[in-house]
Amino acid sequence: MTSSSDRLRTSIDLLSAAATFGRGFRVLGVCWVLIPHGQLSAAESAPSAESAPKLISNSGGKGETWSDVRDLEAAAAKGNPRAETALGEVLLNGEGVPRDDARGVALLEKAARAGHGPAAFRLGMLLARGDNGVARDAARAVAYFRAAAAAGEAEAFFNLGAAHANGRGAKRDLAEALAWLMVAKRRGADNGTEASLRGQLAKQASILTKAERRAGEIEAELKAAPPASFLPSAAPFDEVHDPLWPAARAP
């Protein structure tokens, strides 16, 4: 019979080796479907809901491993972003330790502000899904995915393509969506979605041309600034943040 300490050690190793986040360390995915949203012009007609591909993404990455929580706590206390991310996940899951959503999210935020891509991606997932006491906030999720993309997380490019395809947290723009999916494909995060969307837009030459150009611009924009610069201003995670009304939360 596997002991709780063995399960914890295995969980920490799995997180560090593959960053597969979720309760019990199952792989989490954000699933958005390309569906018509509003009325588009004839030159930018949307693919039908029936033929639209599903967009599913997971977080990846490799890093150190730790023998137990004490070892992990020590590494996190020294400001190691990977350890902060791993410890944050352990706390969010309550695997072998008391669950502590607030501290787990705070550790992920600290690591994300240090430019750690997996932490930014995980926060984007929490914001997109509204898990672990985090308020669902699609726009803020997009910002964290963008920071994760700047840090090299291929799946973040994929999710940004989904966001623009659906208009969830970002302006619906099929050229922009395809551009992000193109970059995701170049980085190995593709399940045929880019080709599927490209095929559905095959008769829209202007959109395809714009997407090709925009893909190059995206790569250049993300290289020009540090990952943390794409994050929104710090704000509580248990409520939807409106940057235009920061005083609304003031006492």
N, C-alpha and C positions, 0 to 999 in steps of 0.2 A: 504493500500500500504506500502510495506516495505521500510524504509528509508535507505540511504546509511550508516548511523551510525549503524543501526541494522544489515545490511548485513556484515559490518566490524566486529562487535562484534561476530556475528555467525561464520564468517570465522575464527577469531582468536581462538574461542572455539573449532571449528572443527579441526583446525590444531593441537592444543595442545592435544586434546583428542585422535586423531587418526592419526595425521601426514599424512593425505591423500593429497598429493601434486598435484597441477596442476592448470591451469587457471580456475577460478571459483571454485577452490577446488574440481575438479573432480579427481578421482583416476587415477594416471598415471601408465603406465606399460611399461617395456622394453620387446619387443617381438622378440625373436631370435628363429629360427627354426633349428632343427638338420638336416643338409644336408651334403652330401658328399663334401669334400673339398680336392682335390688332390687325389693321389693314395695311398691307405692303403694296407698293406700286408694282406694275406689271414687270418692270425690269428687275425687281427684287422679290419675286414671289417665293414664299416659304415652302419647304418640303411638307408633304402631308404627314399627319400624325401617324398614319398606318405605316409609312415607309421610313419614318424617322428612327435613327439609331439611338440607343441608350448610351449615356455617358457615365462611366463608372471609373473611379480612380481611388488609388490607395497611396499611402506614404511609403517611401523607401529610404534607404541610407544605411551606412555601416559605422560602427564606432567601437569604443572600448566595452569591455564586460566587467561586471563587478560580482564579487563572491556572495555578498549579502547586503541587506539594507544599510547596515552600519557603514560598510565600505562605500556604498552609494551615497549615503548622507555626507560622508567626509569629503568625497569628491565634489558634490554639489556645493558644500559649504565653502570650497575653495574657488567657486565661480566657474566650474567646468560646465559649459552649456549642454554638452551631451549628457552629463550626469544629472543636471537640472531637468532636462527633458525626460530622461528615464525615470527619475524619482517622481516627477510630476505625474507621469502615467501610472506608476505604481499606486500613488495616492488617489488618483481618479478612479482606479479600478478596485481599490481596497483589497489587493491581492497580498495576503499575509500581514497586512498592516491596517489600522483603522482607516476607513475611507475619509478623505479630506478634500472635497472638491475645491474649496477656496484656496488652500495652499497649493494644490496641484496646478490649478490654473495660473496662480501667481508665479510658480516656478517656470511654467511654459512661457509666460509672458516675459519673464526676465531673460530666458534663453533666446526668445525671438528678438528682443531688443538688442541682444548681443550679436544678431545676425545669423542665428542658427536656423537653417531652413526647415528641418523636421518639426521644430517647435512652432514655427509660424504656420506650417501646414496643418498641424494638429489643432491649433487654435482656429484656423479657418474652418476645419471640419466641425468643431464644437459650435461655432457661430452659425454655420450653415444648417446644422441639425437641431440646435437648441438643447444640447445635452449637458449633463453634470452641472446644472444650475446656471448655465450660460444662456442668456437670452438669444433667441434666434434673430439674426441680423444679417441678411444677405449682403448688403452693401459693405459692411465691415468685414465679412468673410472674404469678399473679393480682395480687399486691401491686404489681408493676411496671406491670401494665395499669391498675390503679386509679390510680396516680400519673399515668400518661399520660392517663387520662380526665380527671382533675382539671386537667390542663394543656390540655385541649381537643382531644385526639386522638380523633376520632369512632370510628375503628376499634377503639380500646381498649374503648369501651362495647360494641361488637359482640362482641369476644372475651370480655368478662366475662359477657355473656349466654350465650355458648357454654359457659363454664366452669360456670355454675350449671345449665345444661340437662343437662350430662353428669356433674356431680359430680367434675370434674377440677380439683383445687386449691381447690375451694370446695364447700360443702354443696349437694347437688342439691335445687333448689327451682324449680319451673316458674314460679311467680309472680315470683320474683326474676329468673329468666332473661328472662321476657317484659318485665319492667320495664326491664332494661338494653337489650334490643333496641328497645324503644319510644323510649328516649332516643337510641340510635344512629340510628334512623330519622329522628328530628327533626333530627339533625345531618347527614343525608345519607349515612350509612353503612349502607345496607340493600340487599339484593338480593331482597326479597320474603319474607325469612325471618320477619320479625315478623308479617306477615299470615298466613303459613302456620301458624306456631305458634298464633297467636290463633284461627285457624279450627279447628285441631285441639282447642283447649280451649273451643270455642264453648259447649258444654253445661256447662262448669264456671264458673258465674257468680261464685262466691266467689273463684276464682283470678284471673279477669279484673278483678274489683273491687279485689282486693289489689294486682295489678300496676299498675293505673292510679294508685292512691294511692302505691305505692312509687316509681314513676317520678318523681313530684314530690319525694319525699324524697331520692332519689339526687341530683337536681340541686342541692338545697339543701345537702346534706352536702358535696358536692365544692366548692361555692362558699365554704364556711365555713372551709376550711383550705388552706394552700399545698400544691401538688402533692407536694413532697418529704416532707411529713408522713405521706403514705400509704406511703412506702417502708419495707421491713423494715430492721432494723439491719444495718449493714455486715458482710459476711461473705465468705469466699472463694467464688468462683464455680465452682471445680472440684470442689466436693463439695456434697451436699445439706445444707442448713442446717436444723437443728432448734432453734428458739429456746428450747425447754424444756431443752436440754442444751448450753449454750454451752461448758461446761467440757470437753466431749468432745474438743475440738480443742486444748486447752491442752497444752503440752509436759510 
